[in-house]
Amino acid sequence: MYSKFFDNMGPNPHHMHQSFEDAKLGGQEGKPESYYFPPQNQQCR
């Protein structure tokens, strides 16, 4: 959990939000959220 807060140099490779359909299979609710990272912010140094 902490790596998402403190390691912001690159994309988080194992991060997902289930769709409503997929979450319903497990008796949960989906998360209606998305992130947008402009191309100029996606350059790892």
PLY file of the C-alpha trace (Angstrom):
ply
format ascii 1.0
element vertex 45
property float x
property float y
property float z
element edge 44
property int vertex1
property int vertex2
end_header
0.00 0.00 0.00
2.71 2.48 0.89
4.53 1.98 -2.39
1.69 3.74 -4.22
2.14 6.80 -2.00
5.92 7.00 -2.02
7.04 5.58 -5.38
5.71 8.03 -7.94
8.51 7.79 -10.51
6.80 5.19 -12.67
3.45 3.58 -13.30
2.13 1.12 -10.74
2.26 -2.20 -12.62
-0.29 -4.12 -10.54
-3.18 -1.79 -9.94
-6.74 -2.35 -11.12
-10.29 -1.34 -10.48
-12.93 -3.96 -11.13
-15.82 -3.16 -13.40
-19.31 -3.33 -11.95
-19.95 -6.61 -13.78
-16.78 -8.28 -12.49
-17.27 -7.04 -8.94
-20.86 -8.28 -8.89
-19.56 -11.85 -9.41
-17.87 -11.59 -6.01
-20.77 -9.85 -4.31
-19.01 -6.48 -4.33
-19.46 -3.13 -6.06
-17.22 -1.79 -8.79
-15.27 1.42 -8.49
-16.35 4.10 -10.99
-12.99 5.80 -11.11
-10.23 6.29 -13.64
-6.93 8.10 -13.82
-5.48 10.13 -16.65
-1.76 10.71 -16.88
-0.77 12.98 -19.79
2.05 11.61 -21.98
4.49 14.29 -20.78
4.11 12.98 -17.21
4.83 9.35 -18.13
8.57 9.60 -18.68
10.56 7.58 -16.16
13.96 9.03 -15.41
0 1
1 2
2 3
3 4
4 5
5 6
6 7
7 8
8 9
9 10
10 11
11 12
12 13
13 14
14 15
15 16
16 17
17 18
18 19
19 20
20 21
21 22
22 23
23 24
24 25
25 26
26 27
27 28
28 29
29 30
30 31
31 32
32 33
33 34
34 35
35 36
36 37
37 38
38 39
39 40
40 41
41 42
42 43
43 44
